[in-house]
Amino acid sequence: MSRLLPLPRLRLPPIPALMLSMLSIQGGAAIAKSLFPVLGPAGVTVMRVGLSAIILLAIFRPNLLSLTLRQWRAAAIYGATLGLMNLSFYYAILYIPLGLAVTLEFLGPLAVAVATSRRAADLIWAGLALLGIVLISPLGGNTPISPIGVALAAVAGALWGGYIIIGARMARHFSGTQGVSVGMICAAITVMLCAAPLGFSPSQITPHLLLFGLGVAILSSALPYSLEMIALRQLPRQLFSIMMSLEPAAAALLGWLILHESLSLTQWLAIVCVIGASVGATWQSRRTPDKHQEELLV
């Protein structure tokens, strides 16, 4: 999931700030899932992405008329990827527990890191992540799990991996926060175009639900972005990445506390495998920097 909206500076130590960021993101996702019986995943995605776009426009006020065709094309690709990533993730948690969905989604960035690496040792972490996938899959244990939910979470992960690459390249076409602002507008348009065929109608949104949607947008985007900026300014990049690898566990914890979703021992083991793969790949990267990865993100 994306972290896009900055809030005024907060004064917190870096590690508590990062932990609060993860809890905020997954708490926002848990609240979003609680709105599914009323709005459905498509309606909740429209509210979250649409409100985020409005807030970004109000804060950064990009000059839309000055953009070139090349900039609009880059923003459209970025926004479509971002919008579809959010939509597929919300549909995934309709079918499977939040912790498992985040674990599968997390495989997207991990796959990008491993696929662009030339280190043979990264194959070990890829294998550990693959074991996690097998354990989550319907073939991995006795606890029933929806194949549809697994597939949708995998799609969200693939889109997240693409979002990382596309976002890094889009920075060449925009300066400062302008690209994120325009990209979020494109994401909102993408989600709204997809929501109507999925059964969503704007008439379903009431002022009461709009307030909840604003809370989801803040918890899932504005607050965690600010908290992560605090951590990034004070922590080495590798330690930041290792800490972020705990996000699937945070999702499982919030899913249990807010949504009363319980996981089997096998599913918890799958989460541990994916976290271990992410930590291992990050630590290996710290020890032996890969020029190929650095060139990809330039």
C-alpha positions, 0 to 999 in steps of 0.5 A, spaced: 500 500 500 502 507 498 504 512 503 503 519 500 500 525 504 505 528 508 503 531 515 506 536 519 512 534 523 512 529 529 517 528 534 518 521 535 524 516 535 525 513 529 523 506 531 517 507 534 515 512 529 516 506 524 512 501 528 506 506 529 507 507 521 506 500 520 500 499 525 497 505 522 497 503 515 494 496 517 489 499 522 486 503 516 486 497 512 482 493 517 477 499 518 476 499 510 475 492 511 469 493 516 466 498 511 465 492 506 458 490 508 456 497 506 460 499 500 464 493 498 471 493 496 470 498 490 466 503 494 471 503 499 477 504 494 474 510 491 473 513 497 480 512 499 483 514 493 479 519 491 479 523 498 487 522 497 487 525 491 483 531 493 487 532 499 493 532 495 490 537 490 489 542 496 496 541 499 500 541 493 496 545 488 499 542 481 499 546 475 495 541 471 495 546 465 503 546 464 504 539 464 506 536 457 503 530 454 509 525 456 508 527 463 501 526 463 502 519 460 507 517 465 502 520 471 497 515 467 501 509 468 503 510 475 496 512 477 493 506 473 498 502 477 497 505 484 489 505 483 489 497 481 494 495 486 489 498 491 483 495 488 485 488 487 488 488 495 481 491 498 478 485 494 483 480 496 482 482 503 474 480 502 476 473 501 482 472 506 485 475 512 488 481 512 495 478 515 495 473 509 493 478 504 499 483 506 504 477 506 502 475 499 502 483 497 509 483 500 512 478 495 511 484 489 517 488 492 521 482 494 520 479 487 523 486 484 529 486 489 531 478 487 529 479 480 534 485 479 539 482 483 546 478 480 547 475 487 546 467 487 545 468 495 538 471 493 536 465 490 536 462 498 531 468 500 527 467 493 526 459 495 524 461 502 519 466 500 516 461 495 515 456 501 511 461 504 507 462 498 506 454 498 504 454 506 499 460 504 496 456 498 490 452 499 495 446 498 499 448 504 495 446 510 488 444 513 485 451 514 481 452 508 483 459 504 480 462 498 484 461 491 480 467 489 483 471 495 490 468 494 490 470 486 488 477 488 493 478 493 498 476 488 496 481 483 496 486 488 503 484 489 505 484 482 502 491 481 506 493 487 512 491 484 511 494 478 509 501 482 516 501 485 519 501 478 514 505 475 515 510 481 522 511 480 522 512 473 516 517 473 521 521 478 525 523 471 518 527 468 516 531 475 520 535 480 518 535 487 511 532 489 508 534 483 508 527 480 505 524 486 499 529 486 498 528 478 499 520 479 493 520 484 488 524 480 490 518 475 489 513 480 482 516 482 480 516 475 482 509 474 478 506 480 472 510 479 472 507 472 473 500 475 468 501 480 461 502 476 462 495 473 463 492 479 456 495 482 458 501 486 454 507 485 456 514 488 449 514 492 451 509 497 456 514 500 453 518 506 456 523 510 457 518 515 461 513 511 465 519 508 467 521 515 470 513 515 473 514 508 477 520 510 479 516 516 482 510 512 485 515 507 489 519 513 491 512 517 493 509 510 496 514 507 497 521 510 500 519 517 504 513 516 508 517 510 509 522 515 512 517 520 516 514 515 519 520 513 521 521 521 524 514 521 528 515 514 531 521 516 534 518 522 535 510 520 540 507 515 536 505 509 537 497 510 535 498 517 529 501 515 527 496 510 528 490 515 524 494 520 518 494 514 519 487 513 515 486 519 509 489 516 505 482 514 506 481 522 503 487 524 497 486 519 496 479 522 496 482 529 491 488 527 486 483 523 486 479 529 485 485 534 480 489 530 477 484 525 477 478 529 481 474 524 485 468 527 490 464 523 493 457 523 500 455 525 501 454 518 499 460 516 503 464 521 509 460 519 508 462 512 508 469 514 515 468 518 518 465 511 516 471 507 519 476 513 525 472 513 526 472 506 525 480 506 530 481 512 535 476 508 535 479 502 535 486 505 541 484 509 545 481 503 544 487 499 547 491 505 553 486 505 554 486 498 551 492 494 548 490 487 550 495 482 545 493 477 539 494 482 542 501 483 542 502 476 535 500 475 532 505 480 536 511 478 
